[in-house]
Amino acid sequence: MDTIDPIVLLTIVIALGVGGFFKGATGAGAPLVAVTIIAAFYDVTMGILVMVVPNIVMNARQVWSYYSEIQPARMAILLSLGAVPGMIMGTALLASAPQDVLQLSLGLFIGCYLGLRIVDPQFSISARTADRLGLPTGVLGGIMQGVVGTSAPIGLLFLNSQRLARPMFIGTISSFFLANSIVQAPALWWAGLLTLQWVTISALAVIPVWICLTLGNRAAKKLSPKAFDRLILILLAVLAVRLIWRGLM
């Protein structure tokens, strides 16, 4: 790997910190911010490699902190199980998948959901429907994690549509992300993308993420349920714009 310019390095460290803060506050956001910034200077694959260890560490911590809040249990299990084959498929497609088409389609889909929430602010899906959609949603999220470096668009949309309370939301989505992350690391190694050098770099990336994750957790405790829902919708809107933009570029 070429030497990184100090200014670029500082920018990446700040991006990791901001991502960690959002992760602590909402249960998601770290790969969104960090992979985007890193990809702006290098490429998506590098961003994915940098986030391998932070993703595992952050999500493991959130699952531990919110273990008793992971609900509904059956849906959360199906969601996480689906991520395993999806992650393997996504990693295999990383070098050849038409990312522009995938990102544009997903961005437009999220946009439609946000439009529905504007028209019907109380829209939500039933627990029974969520239970049925858990496994296929997990597979699709795993594919997204492997191909574009984040399953957040799928996970956030699916759980937000259930209108879960913040502790349940963070615990459930972190278990989903953790399943993705645990499978992603050996899959990247098997694909020849993750080396010992990248493992070391990724481990160092945990430092700014961990510090800001704690700050985000503390800040989010002051959010009302309504404010938390709005924050998730804003994050989804940013994701939609990012996906559409990258799909059109």
PAGUDREN-265760 format. One record per residue (C-alpha): residue number from 1; x, y, z; chain. Coordinates in Angstrom, 3 decimals. Example, Ala and Ser with C-alpha at 12.3 -4.5 7.8 and 13.67 -1.06 7.14 Angstrom:
! residues 2
<node><pos>1</pos><c1>12.300</c1><c2>-4.500</c2><c3>7.800</c3><unit>A</unit></node>
<node><pos>2</pos><c1>13.670</c1><c2>-1.060</c2><c3>7.140</c3><unit>A</unit></node>
This chain:
! residues 249
<node><pos>1</pos><c1>0.000</c1><c2>0.000</c2><c3>0.000</c3><unit>A</unit></node>
<node><pos>2</pos><c1>1.272</c1><c2>3.482</c2><c3>-0.866</c3><unit>A</unit></node>
<node><pos>3</pos><c1>2.155</c1><c2>5.990</c2><c3>1.847</c3><unit>A</unit></node>
<node><pos>4</pos><c1>-0.918</c1><c2>7.931</c2><c3>2.991</c3><unit>A</unit></node>
<node><pos>5</pos><c1>-0.759</c1><c2>11.728</c2><c3>3.044</c3><unit>A</unit></node>
<node><pos>6</pos><c1>-1.039</c1><c2>13.047</c2><c3>6.657</c3><unit>A</unit></node>
<node><pos>7</pos><c1>-4.038</c1><c2>15.251</c2><c3>5.768</c3><unit>A</unit></node>
<node><pos>8</pos><c1>-5.824</c1><c2>12.297</c2><c3>4.197</c3><unit>A</unit></node>
<node><pos>9</pos><c1>-4.988</c1><c2>10.169</c2><c3>7.234</c3><unit>A</unit></node>
<node><pos>10</pos><c1>-6.403</c1><c2>12.815</c2><c3>9.593</c3><unit>A</unit></node>
<node><pos>11</pos><c1>-9.565</c1><c2>13.025</c2><c3>7.491</c3><unit>A</unit></node>
<node><pos>12</pos><c1>-10.002</c1><c2>9.260</c2><c3>7.667</c3><unit>A</unit></node>
<node><pos>13</pos><c1>-9.468</c1><c2>9.254</c2><c3>11.457</c3><unit>A</unit></node>
<node><pos>14</pos><c1>-12.117</c1><c2>11.980</c2><c3>11.844</c3><unit>A</unit></node>
<node><pos>15</pos><c1>-14.468</c1><c2>10.007</c2><c3>9.583</c3><unit>A</unit></node>
<node><pos>16</pos><c1>-13.948</c1><c2>6.934</c2><c3>11.756</c3><unit>A</unit></node>
<node><pos>17</pos><c1>-14.757</c1><c2>8.976</c2><c3>14.849</c3><unit>A</unit></node>
<node><pos>18</pos><c1>-17.918</c1><c2>10.482</c2><c3>13.358</c3><unit>A</unit></node>
<node><pos>19</pos><c1>-18.981</c1><c2>7.025</c2><c3>12.227</c3><unit>A</unit></node>
<node><pos>20</pos><c1>-18.418</c1><c2>5.667</c2><c3>15.735</c3><unit>A</unit></node>
<node><pos>21</pos><c1>-20.528</c1><c2>8.460</c2><c3>17.210</c3><unit>A</unit></node>
<node><pos>22</pos><c1>-23.436</c1><c2>7.681</c2><c3>14.881</c3><unit>A</unit></node>
<node><pos>23</pos><c1>-23.054</c1><c2>3.994</c2><c3>15.682</c3><unit>A</unit></node>
<node><pos>24</pos><c1>-23.387</c1><c2>4.713</c2><c3>19.370</c3><unit>A</unit></node>
<node><pos>25</pos><c1>-26.357</c1><c2>7.018</c2><c3>18.884</c3><unit>A</unit></node>
<node><pos>26</pos><c1>-28.372</c1><c2>5.046</c2><c3>16.326</c3><unit>A</unit></node>
<node><pos>27</pos><c1>-26.874</c1><c2>1.556</c2><c3>16.069</c3><unit>A</unit></node>
<node><pos>28</pos><c1>-25.567</c1><c2>2.271</c2><c3>12.559</c3><unit>A</unit></node>
<node><pos>29</pos><c1>-23.552</c1><c2>4.790</c2><c3>10.576</c3><unit>A</unit></node>
<node><pos>30</pos><c1>-19.896</c1><c2>3.885</c2><c3>11.028</c3><unit>A</unit></node>
<node><pos>31</pos><c1>-19.358</c1><c2>2.096</c2><c3>7.676</c3><unit>A</unit></node>
<node><pos>32</pos><c1>-21.560</c1><c2>4.678</c2><c3>5.943</c3><unit>A</unit></node>
<node><pos>33</pos><c1>-19.309</c1><c2>7.562</c2><c3>6.972</c3><unit>A</unit></node>
<node><pos>34</pos><c1>-15.921</c1><c2>5.834</c2><c3>6.996</c3><unit>A</unit></node>
<node><pos>35</pos><c1>-16.247</c1><c2>3.807</c2><c3>3.791</c3><unit>A</unit></node>
<node><pos>36</pos><c1>-17.600</c1><c2>6.852</c2><c3>1.947</c3><unit>A</unit></node>
<node><pos>37</pos><c1>-14.693</c1><c2>9.078</c2><c3>3.003</c3><unit>A</unit></node>
<node><pos>38</pos><c1>-12.047</c1><c2>6.437</c2><c3>2.343</c3><unit>A</unit></node>
<node><pos>39</pos><c1>-13.585</c1><c2>5.629</c2><c3>-1.050</c3><unit>A</unit></node>
<node><pos>40</pos><c1>-13.386</c1><c2>9.329</c2><c3>-1.939</c3><unit>A</unit></node>
<node><pos>41</pos><c1>-9.585</c1><c2>9.164</c2><c3>-1.628</c3><unit>A</unit></node>
<node><pos>42</pos><c1>-8.975</c1><c2>5.538</c2><c3>-2.602</c3><unit>A</unit></node>
<node><pos>43</pos><c1>-11.712</c1><c2>2.972</c2><c3>-3.324</c3><unit>A</unit></node>
<node><pos>44</pos><c1>-14.609</c1><c2>1.087</c2><c3>-1.734</c3><unit>A</unit></node>
<node><pos>45</pos><c1>-12.552</c1><c2>-2.073</c2><c3>-1.214</c3><unit>A</unit></node>
<node><pos>46</pos><c1>-10.025</c1><c2>-0.211</c2><c3>0.937</c3><unit>A</unit></node>
<node><pos>47</pos><c1>-12.846</c1><c2>1.255</c2><c3>3.014</c3><unit>A</unit></node>
<node><pos>48</pos><c1>-14.311</c1><c2>-2.207</c2><c3>3.537</c3><unit>A</unit></node>
<node><pos>49</pos><c1>-10.929</c1><c2>-3.598</c2><c3>4.645</c3><unit>A</unit></node>
<node><pos>50</pos><c1>-10.309</c1><c2>-0.761</c2><c3>7.107</c3><unit>A</unit></node>
<node><pos>51</pos><c1>-13.705</c1><c2>-1.353</c2><c3>8.737</c3><unit>A</unit></node>
<node><pos>52</pos><c1>-13.380</c1><c2>-5.146</c2><c3>9.203</c3><unit>A</unit></node>
<node><pos>53</pos><c1>-12.148</c1><c2>-5.133</c2><c3>12.830</c3><unit>A</unit></node>
<node><pos>54</pos><c1>-14.063</c1><c2>-1.996</c2><c3>13.960</c3><unit>A</unit></node>
<node><pos>55</pos><c1>-17.316</c1><c2>-3.522</c2><c3>12.697</c3><unit>A</unit></node>
<node><pos>56</pos><c1>-16.784</c1><c2>-6.686</c2><c3>14.737</c3><unit>A</unit></node>
<node><pos>57</pos><c1>-15.724</c1><c2>-4.811</c2><c3>17.881</c3><unit>A</unit></node>
<node><pos>58</pos><c1>-18.462</c1><c2>-2.151</c2><c3>17.741</c3><unit>A</unit></node>
<node><pos>59</pos><c1>-21.302</c1><c2>-4.552</c2><c3>17.065</c3><unit>A</unit></node>
<node><pos>60</pos><c1>-20.098</c1><c2>-7.045</c2><c3>19.677</c3><unit>A</unit></node>
<node><pos>61</pos><c1>-20.087</c1><c2>-4.258</c2><c3>22.248</c3><unit>A</unit></node>
<node><pos>62</pos><c1>-23.590</c1><c2>-3.087</c2><c3>21.280</c3><unit>A</unit></node>
<node><pos>63</pos><c1>-24.961</c1><c2>-6.622</c2><c3>21.350</c3><unit>A</unit></node>
<node><pos>64</pos><c1>-23.447</c1><c2>-7.126</c2><c3>24.804</c3><unit>A</unit></node>
<node><pos>65</pos><c1>-24.875</c1><c2>-3.829</c2><c3>26.065</c3><unit>A</unit></node>
<node><pos>66</pos><c1>-28.364</c1><c2>-4.376</c2><c3>24.625</c3><unit>A</unit></node>
<node><pos>67</pos><c1>-28.580</c1><c2>-8.174</c2><c3>24.765</c3><unit>A</unit></node>
<node><pos>68</pos><c1>-31.803</c1><c2>-8.238</c2><c3>26.788</c3><unit>A</unit></node>
<node><pos>69</pos><c1>-33.420</c1><c2>-5.784</c2><c3>24.354</c3><unit>A</unit></node>
<node><pos>70</pos><c1>-32.949</c1><c2>-7.842</c2><c3>21.168</c3><unit>A</unit></node>
<node><pos>71</pos><c1>-36.572</c1><c2>-8.239</c2><c3>20.128</c3><unit>A</unit></node>
<node><pos>72</pos><c1>-38.522</c1><c2>-9.899</c2><c3>18.605</c3><unit>A</unit></node>
<node><pos>73</pos><c1>-36.086</c1><c2>-12.764</c2><c3>19.198</c3><unit>A</unit></node>
<node><pos>74</pos><c1>-37.238</c1><c2>-15.020</c2><c3>16.331</c3><unit>A</unit></node>
<node><pos>75</pos><c1>-37.090</c1><c2>-12.187</c2><c3>13.797</c3><unit>A</unit></node>
<node><pos>76</pos><c1>-33.641</c1><c2>-11.119</c2><c3>15.016</c3><unit>A</unit></node>
<node><pos>77</pos><c1>-32.329</c1><c2>-14.686</c2><c3>14.721</c3><unit>A</unit></node>
<node><pos>78</pos><c1>-33.715</c1><c2>-15.133</c2><c3>11.189</c3><unit>A</unit></node>
<node><pos>79</pos><c1>-32.320</c1><c2>-11.748</c2><c3>10.172</c3><unit>A</unit></node>
<node><pos>80</pos><c1>-28.850</c1><c2>-12.659</c2><c3>11.439</c3><unit>A</unit></node>
<node><pos>81</pos><c1>-28.914</c1><c2>-16.172</c2><c3>9.963</c3><unit>A</unit></node>
<node><pos>82</pos><c1>-29.845</c1><c2>-14.798</c2><c3>6.553</c3><unit>A</unit></node>
<node><pos>83</pos><c1>-26.825</c1><c2>-12.513</c2><c3>6.644</c3><unit>A</unit></node>
<node><pos>84</pos><c1>-24.438</c1><c2>-15.489</c2><c3>6.556</c3><unit>A</unit></node>
<node><pos>85</pos><c1>-25.154</c1><c2>-16.844</c2><c3>3.024</c3><unit>A</unit></node>
<node><pos>86</pos><c1>-25.813</c1><c2>-13.300</c2><c3>1.830</c3><unit>A</unit></node>
<node><pos>87</pos><c1>-22.397</c1><c2>-12.135</c2><c3>3.031</c3><unit>A</unit></node>
<node><pos>88</pos><c1>-20.668</c1><c2>-15.039</c2><c3>1.283</c3><unit>A</unit></node>
<node><pos>89</pos><c1>-22.490</c1><c2>-14.284</c2><c3>-1.973</c3><unit>A</unit></node>
<node><pos>90</pos><c1>-21.785</c1><c2>-10.563</c2><c3>-1.688</c3><unit>A</unit></node>
<node><pos>91</pos><c1>-18.057</c1><c2>-11.072</c2><c3>-1.129</c3><unit>A</unit></node>
<node><pos>92</pos><c1>-17.890</c1><c2>-13.385</c2><c3>-4.137</c3><unit>A</unit></node>
<node><pos>93</pos><c1>-19.614</c1><c2>-10.676</c2><c3>-6.212</c3><unit>A</unit></node>
<node><pos>94</pos><c1>-17.420</c1><c2>-7.827</c2><c3>-4.921</c3><unit>A</unit></node>
<node><pos>95</pos><c1>-15.090</c1><c2>-7.784</c2><c3>-7.920</c3><unit>A</unit></node>
<node><pos>96</pos><c1>-17.718</c1><c2>-8.328</c2><c3>-10.624</c3><unit>A</unit></node>
<node><pos>97</pos><c1>-21.144</c1><c2>-7.113</c2><c3>-9.486</c3><unit>A</unit></node>
<node><pos>98</pos><c1>-22.687</c1><c2>-4.071</c2><c3>-11.281</c3><unit>A</unit></node>
<node><pos>99</pos><c1>-22.482</c1><c2>-1.852</c2><c3>-8.202</c3><unit>A</unit></node>
<node><pos>100</pos><c1>-23.957</c1><c2>1.188</c2><c3>-9.943</c3><unit>A</unit></node>
<node><pos>101</pos><c1>-27.198</c1><c2>-0.620</c2><c3>-10.797</c3><unit>A</unit></node>
<node><pos>102</pos><c1>-27.432</c1><c2>-2.172</c2><c3>-7.336</c3><unit>A</unit></node>
<node><pos>103</pos><c1>-26.820</c1><c2>1.100</c2><c3>-5.513</c3><unit>A</unit></node>
<node><pos>104</pos><c1>-29.210</c1><c2>3.094</c2><c3>-7.709</c3><unit>A</unit></node>
<node><pos>105</pos><c1>-31.999</c1><c2>0.543</c2><c3>-7.273</c3><unit>A</unit></node>
<node><pos>106</pos><c1>-31.574</c1><c2>0.399</c2><c3>-3.511</c3><unit>A</unit></node>
<node><pos>107</pos><c1>-31.370</c1><c2>4.182</c2><c3>-3.225</c3><unit>A</unit></node>
<node><pos>108</pos><c1>-34.636</c1><c2>4.586</c2><c3>-5.133</c3><unit>A</unit></node>
<node><pos>109</pos><c1>-36.286</c1><c2>1.901</c2><c3>-2.992</c3><unit>A</unit></node>
<node><pos>110</pos><c1>-35.293</c1><c2>3.714</c2><c3>0.207</c3><unit>A</unit></node>
<node><pos>111</pos><c1>-36.577</c1><c2>6.949</c2><c3>-1.337</c3><unit>A</unit></node>
<node><pos>112</pos><c1>-39.960</c1><c2>5.320</c2><c3>-1.923</c3><unit>A</unit></node>
<node><pos>113</pos><c1>-40.074</c1><c2>4.188</c2><c3>1.704</c3><unit>A</unit></node>
<node><pos>114</pos><c1>-39.260</c1><c2>7.695</c2><c3>2.937</c3><unit>A</unit></node>
<node><pos>115</pos><c1>-41.994</c1><c2>9.062</c2><c3>0.663</c3><unit>A</unit></node>
<node><pos>116</pos><c1>-44.432</c1><c2>6.598</c2><c3>2.203</c3><unit>A</unit></node>
<node><pos>117</pos><c1>-43.441</c1><c2>7.730</c2><c3>5.706</c3><unit>A</unit></node>
<node><pos>118</pos><c1>-44.099</c1><c2>11.343</c2><c3>4.693</c3><unit>A</unit></node>
<node><pos>119</pos><c1>-47.539</c1><c2>10.491</c2><c3>3.312</c3><unit>A</unit></node>
<node><pos>120</pos><c1>-48.341</c1><c2>8.168</c2><c3>6.241</c3><unit>A</unit></node>
<node><pos>121</pos><c1>-46.148</c1><c2>9.028</c2><c3>9.270</c3><unit>A</unit></node>
<node><pos>122</pos><c1>-47.629</c1><c2>6.148</c2><c3>11.257</c3><unit>A</unit></node>
<node><pos>123</pos><c1>-46.807</c1><c2>3.489</c2><c3>8.656</c3><unit>A</unit></node>
<node><pos>124</pos><c1>-45.394</c1><c2>0.281</c2><c3>10.104</c3><unit>A</unit></node>
<node><pos>125</pos><c1>-45.369</c1><c2>-3.437</c2><c3>9.387</c3><unit>A</unit></node>
<node><pos>126</pos><c1>-46.798</c1><c2>-6.014</c2><c3>11.771</c3><unit>A</unit></node>
<node><pos>127</pos><c1>-44.688</c1><c2>-8.344</c2><c3>13.892</c3><unit>A</unit></node>
<node><pos>128</pos><c1>-46.018</c1><c2>-11.278</c2><c3>11.849</c3><unit>A</unit></node>
<node><pos>129</pos><c1>-44.932</c1><c2>-9.679</c2><c3>8.578</c3><unit>A</unit></node>
<node><pos>130</pos><c1>-41.532</c1><c2>-8.783</c2><c3>10.035</c3><unit>A</unit></node>
<node><pos>131</pos><c1>-41.091</c1><c2>-12.391</c2><c3>11.133</c3><unit>A</unit></node>
<node><pos>132</pos><c1>-41.752</c1><c2>-13.625</c2><c3>7.588</c3><unit>A</unit></node>
<node><pos>133</pos><c1>-39.402</c1><c2>-11.072</c2><c3>6.048</c3><unit>A</unit></node>
<node><pos>134</pos><c1>-36.550</c1><c2>-11.603</c2><c3>8.528</c3><unit>A</unit></node>
<node><pos>135</pos><c1>-34.650</c1><c2>-14.303</c2><c3>6.630</c3><unit>A</unit></node>
<node><pos>136</pos><c1>-34.861</c1><c2>-12.830</c2><c3>3.084</c3><unit>A</unit></node>
<node><pos>137</pos><c1>-34.023</c1><c2>-9.372</c2><c3>4.445</c3><unit>A</unit></node>
<node><pos>138</pos><c1>-30.955</c1><c2>-10.830</c2><c3>6.155</c3><unit>A</unit></node>
<node><pos>139</pos><c1>-29.790</c1><c2>-12.459</c2><c3>2.914</c3><unit>A</unit></node>
<node><pos>140</pos><c1>-30.235</c1><c2>-9.217</c2><c3>0.966</c3><unit>A</unit></node>
<node><pos>141</pos><c1>-28.442</c1><c2>-7.229</c2><c3>3.669</c3><unit>A</unit></node>
<node><pos>142</pos><c1>-25.544</c1><c2>-9.680</c2><c3>3.643</c3><unit>A</unit></node>
<node><pos>143</pos><c1>-25.191</c1><c2>-9.308</c2><c3>-0.115</c3><unit>A</unit></node>
<node><pos>144</pos><c1>-25.126</c1><c2>-5.528</c2><c3>0.262</c3><unit>A</unit></node>
<node><pos>145</pos><c1>-22.461</c1><c2>-5.786</c2><c3>2.983</c3><unit>A</unit></node>
<node><pos>146</pos><c1>-20.260</c1><c2>-7.862</c2><c3>0.726</c3><unit>A</unit></node>
<node><pos>147</pos><c1>-20.716</c1><c2>-5.816</c2><c3>-2.443</c3><unit>A</unit></node>
<node><pos>148</pos><c1>-20.809</c1><c2>-2.197</c2><c3>-1.250</c3><unit>A</unit></node>
<node><pos>149</pos><c1>-19.428</c1><c2>-2.444</c2><c3>2.297</c3><unit>A</unit></node>
<node><pos>150</pos><c1>-22.574</c1><c2>-1.813</c2><c3>4.345</c3><unit>A</unit></node>
<node><pos>151</pos><c1>-25.842</c1><c2>-3.562</c2><c3>5.075</c3><unit>A</unit></node>
<node><pos>152</pos><c1>-27.158</c1><c2>-0.461</c2><c3>6.878</c3><unit>A</unit></node>
<node><pos>153</pos><c1>-29.661</c1><c2>0.583</c2><c3>4.154</c3><unit>A</unit></node>
<node><pos>154</pos><c1>-31.459</c1><c2>-2.757</c2><c3>4.365</c3><unit>A</unit></node>
<node><pos>155</pos><c1>-31.213</c1><c2>-3.167</c2><c3>8.139</c3><unit>A</unit></node>
<node><pos>156</pos><c1>-32.246</c1><c2>0.402</c2><c3>8.979</c3><unit>A</unit></node>
<node><pos>157</pos><c1>-35.189</c1><c2>0.360</c2><c3>6.596</c3><unit>A</unit></node>
<node><pos>158</pos><c1>-36.456</c1><c2>-3.014</c2><c3>7.805</c3><unit>A</unit></node>
<node><pos>159</pos><c1>-36.251</c1><c2>-2.237</c2><c3>11.528</c3><unit>A</unit></node>
<node><pos>160</pos><c1>-37.470</c1><c2>1.338</c2><c3>11.204</c3><unit>A</unit></node>
<node><pos>161</pos><c1>-40.590</c1><c2>0.045</c2><c3>9.458</c3><unit>A</unit></node>
<node><pos>162</pos><c1>-41.350</c1><c2>-1.861</c2><c3>12.686</c3><unit>A</unit></node>
<node><pos>163</pos><c1>-41.087</c1><c2>1.326</c2><c3>14.783</c3><unit>A</unit></node>
<node><pos>164</pos><c1>-38.928</c1><c2>-0.330</c2><c3>17.435</c3><unit>A</unit></node>
<node><pos>165</pos><c1>-37.876</c1><c2>1.559</c2><c3>20.560</c3><unit>A</unit></node>
<node><pos>166</pos><c1>-34.224</c1><c2>2.688</c2><c3>20.614</c3><unit>A</unit></node>
<node><pos>167</pos><c1>-32.822</c1><c2>-0.109</c2><c3>22.877</c3><unit>A</unit></node>
<node><pos>168</pos><c1>-34.631</c1><c2>-2.817</c2><c3>20.871</c3><unit>A</unit></node>
<node><pos>169</pos><c1>-33.586</c1><c2>-1.183</c2><c3>17.608</c3><unit>A</unit></node>
<node><pos>170</pos><c1>-29.894</c1><c2>-0.921</c2><c3>18.504</c3><unit>A</unit></node>
<node><pos>171</pos><c1>-29.692</c1><c2>-4.397</c2><c3>20.031</c3><unit>A</unit></node>
<node><pos>172</pos><c1>-31.414</c1><c2>-6.064</c2><c3>17.058</c3><unit>A</unit></node>
<node><pos>173</pos><c1>-29.599</c1><c2>-4.219</c2><c3>14.292</c3><unit>A</unit></node>
<node><pos>174</pos><c1>-26.242</c1><c2>-4.707</c2><c3>16.011</c3><unit>A</unit></node>
<node><pos>175</pos><c1>-26.810</c1><c2>-8.473</c2><c3>16.146</c3><unit>A</unit></node>
<node><pos>176</pos><c1>-27.536</c1><c2>-8.375</c2><c3>12.408</c3><unit>A</unit></node>
<node><pos>177</pos><c1>-24.421</c1><c2>-6.311</c2><c3>11.703</c3><unit>A</unit></node>
<node><pos>178</pos><c1>-22.316</c1><c2>-8.591</c2><c3>13.916</c3><unit>A</unit></node>
<node><pos>179</pos><c1>-23.387</c1><c2>-11.654</c2><c3>11.929</c3><unit>A</unit></node>
<node><pos>180</pos><c1>-22.359</c1><c2>-9.846</c2><c3>8.730</c3><unit>A</unit></node>
<node><pos>181</pos><c1>-19.022</c1><c2>-8.780</c2><c3>10.188</c3><unit>A</unit></node>
<node><pos>182</pos><c1>-18.070</c1><c2>-12.201</c2><c3>11.561</c3><unit>A</unit></node>
<node><pos>183</pos><c1>-18.661</c1><c2>-13.838</c2><c3>8.178</c3><unit>A</unit></node>
<node><pos>184</pos><c1>-17.116</c1><c2>-10.984</c2><c3>6.194</c3><unit>A</unit></node>
<node><pos>185</pos><c1>-13.626</c1><c2>-11.239</c2><c3>7.705</c3><unit>A</unit></node>
<node><pos>186</pos><c1>-12.864</c1><c2>-14.871</c2><c3>6.713</c3><unit>A</unit></node>
<node><pos>187</pos><c1>-14.666</c1><c2>-14.351</c2><c3>3.391</c3><unit>A</unit></node>
<node><pos>188</pos><c1>-12.367</c1><c2>-11.424</c2><c3>2.551</c3><unit>A</unit></node>
<node><pos>189</pos><c1>-9.356</c1><c2>-13.469</c2><c3>3.667</c3><unit>A</unit></node>
<node><pos>190</pos><c1>-10.444</c1><c2>-16.374</c2><c3>1.486</c3><unit>A</unit></node>
<node><pos>191</pos><c1>-10.885</c1><c2>-13.988</c2><c3>-1.453</c3><unit>A</unit></node>
<node><pos>192</pos><c1>-7.280</c1><c2>-12.811</c2><c3>-0.993</c3><unit>A</unit></node>
<node><pos>193</pos><c1>-8.294</c1><c2>-9.235</c2><c3>-0.111</c3><unit>A</unit></node>
<node><pos>194</pos><c1>-7.673</c1><c2>-9.238</c2><c3>3.645</c3><unit>A</unit></node>
<node><pos>195</pos><c1>-3.984</c1><c2>-9.611</c2><c3>4.574</c3><unit>A</unit></node>
<node><pos>196</pos><c1>-2.118</c1><c2>-9.371</c2><c3>7.883</c3><unit>A</unit></node>
<node><pos>197</pos><c1>-1.169</c1><c2>-5.800</c2><c3>6.995</c3><unit>A</unit></node>
<node><pos>198</pos><c1>-4.830</c1><c2>-4.871</c2><c3>6.553</c3><unit>A</unit></node>
<node><pos>199</pos><c1>-5.782</c1><c2>-6.635</c2><c3>9.781</c3><unit>A</unit></node>
<node><pos>200</pos><c1>-3.225</c1><c2>-4.475</c2><c3>11.618</c3><unit>A</unit></node>
<node><pos>201</pos><c1>-4.473</c1><c2>-1.258</c2><c3>9.988</c3><unit>A</unit></node>
<node><pos>202</pos><c1>-8.077</c1><c2>-2.224</c2><c3>10.700</c3><unit>A</unit></node>
<node><pos>203</pos><c1>-7.251</c1><c2>-2.971</c2><c3>14.348</c3><unit>A</unit></node>
<node><pos>204</pos><c1>-5.746</c1><c2>0.518</c2><c3>14.746</c3><unit>A</unit></node>
<node><pos>205</pos><c1>-8.935</c1><c2>1.989</c2><c3>13.269</c3><unit>A</unit></node>
<node><pos>206</pos><c1>-10.796</c1><c2>0.699</c2><c3>16.338</c3><unit>A</unit></node>
<node><pos>207</pos><c1>-9.264</c1><c2>3.430</c2><c3>18.527</c3><unit>A</unit></node>
<node><pos>208</pos><c1>-11.118</c1><c2>6.536</c2><c3>17.206</c3><unit>A</unit></node>
<node><pos>209</pos><c1>-14.259</c1><c2>4.486</c2><c3>16.577</c3><unit>A</unit></node>
<node><pos>210</pos><c1>-14.361</c1><c2>3.121</c2><c3>20.138</c3><unit>A</unit></node>
<node><pos>211</pos><c1>-13.837</c1><c2>6.515</c2><c3>21.778</c3><unit>A</unit></node>
<node><pos>212</pos><c1>-16.631</c1><c2>8.147</c2><c3>19.784</c3><unit>A</unit></node>
<node><pos>213</pos><c1>-18.928</c1><c2>5.131</c2><c3>20.115</c3><unit>A</unit></node>
<node><pos>214</pos><c1>-19.002</c1><c2>5.755</c2><c3>23.868</c3><unit>A</unit></node>
<node><pos>215</pos><c1>-19.806</c1><c2>9.433</c2><c3>23.328</c3><unit>A</unit></node>
<node><pos>216</pos><c1>-22.619</c1><c2>8.534</c2><c3>20.934</c3><unit>A</unit></node>
<node><pos>217</pos><c1>-24.133</c1><c2>6.096</c2><c3>23.428</c3><unit>A</unit></node>
<node><pos>218</pos><c1>-24.192</c1><c2>8.765</c2><c3>26.103</c3><unit>A</unit></node>
<node><pos>219</pos><c1>-25.656</c1><c2>11.434</c2><c3>23.829</c3><unit>A</unit></node>
<node><pos>220</pos><c1>-28.418</c1><c2>9.173</c2><c3>22.502</c3><unit>A</unit></node>
<node><pos>221</pos><c1>-29.804</c1><c2>8.466</c2><c3>25.970</c3><unit>A</unit></node>
<node><pos>222</pos><c1>-31.181</c1><c2>12.003</c2><c3>25.941</c3><unit>A</unit></node>
<node><pos>223</pos><c1>-33.155</c1><c2>11.424</c2><c3>22.706</c3><unit>A</unit></node>
<node><pos>224</pos><c1>-36.927</c1><c2>11.035</c2><c3>22.863</c3><unit>A</unit></node>
<node><pos>225</pos><c1>-38.513</c1><c2>8.177</c2><c3>20.836</c3><unit>A</unit></node>
<node><pos>226</pos><c1>-39.760</c1><c2>10.710</c2><c3>18.292</c3><unit>A</unit></node>
<node><pos>227</pos><c1>-36.336</c1><c2>12.334</c2><c3>17.957</c3><unit>A</unit></node>
<node><pos>228</pos><c1>-34.695</c1><c2>8.911</c2><c3>17.564</c3><unit>A</unit></node>
<node><pos>229</pos><c1>-37.138</c1><c2>7.976</c2><c3>14.791</c3><unit>A</unit></node>
<node><pos>230</pos><c1>-36.381</c1><c2>11.244</c2><c3>12.992</c3><unit>A</unit></node>
<node><pos>231</pos><c1>-32.627</c1><c2>10.651</c2><c3>13.323</c3><unit>A</unit></node>
<node><pos>232</pos><c1>-33.013</c1><c2>7.214</c2><c3>11.710</c3><unit>A</unit></node>
<node><pos>233</pos><c1>-35.082</c1><c2>8.706</c2><c3>8.882</c3><unit>A</unit></node>
<node><pos>234</pos><c1>-32.414</c1><c2>11.373</c2><c3>8.309</c3><unit>A</unit></node>
<node><pos>235</pos><c1>-29.748</c1><c2>8.664</c2><c3>8.193</c3><unit>A</unit></node>
<node><pos>236</pos><c1>-31.862</c1><c2>6.734</c2><c3>5.685</c3><unit>A</unit></node>
<node><pos>237</pos><c1>-32.248</c1><c2>9.876</c2><c3>3.572</c3><unit>A</unit></node>
<node><pos>238</pos><c1>-28.472</c1><c2>10.388</c2><c3>3.542</c3><unit>A</unit></node>
<node><pos>239</pos><c1>-28.045</c1><c2>6.743</c2><c3>2.555</c3><unit>A</unit></node>
<node><pos>240</pos><c1>-30.567</c1><c2>7.098</c2><c3>-0.267</c3><unit>A</unit></node>
<node><pos>241</pos><c1>-28.859</c1><c2>10.198</c2><c3>-1.669</c3><unit>A</unit></node>
<node><pos>242</pos><c1>-25.450</c1><c2>8.550</c2><c3>-1.417</c3><unit>A</unit></node>
<node><pos>243</pos><c1>-26.611</c1><c2>5.368</c2><c3>-3.148</c3><unit>A</unit></node>
<node><pos>244</pos><c1>-28.407</c1><c2>7.217</c2><c3>-5.946</c3><unit>A</unit></node>
<node><pos>245</pos><c1>-25.432</c1><c2>9.538</c2><c3>-6.477</c3><unit>A</unit></node>
<node><pos>246</pos><c1>-22.941</c1><c2>6.681</c2><c3>-6.640</c3><unit>A</unit></node>
<node><pos>247</pos><c1>-25.284</c1><c2>4.722</c2><c3>-8.893</c3><unit>A</unit></node>
<node><pos>248</pos><c1>-25.482</c1><c2>7.590</c2><c3>-11.381</c3><unit>A</unit></node>
<node><pos>249</pos><c1>-21.770</c1><c2>8.442</c2><c3>-11.366</c3><unit>A</unit></node>
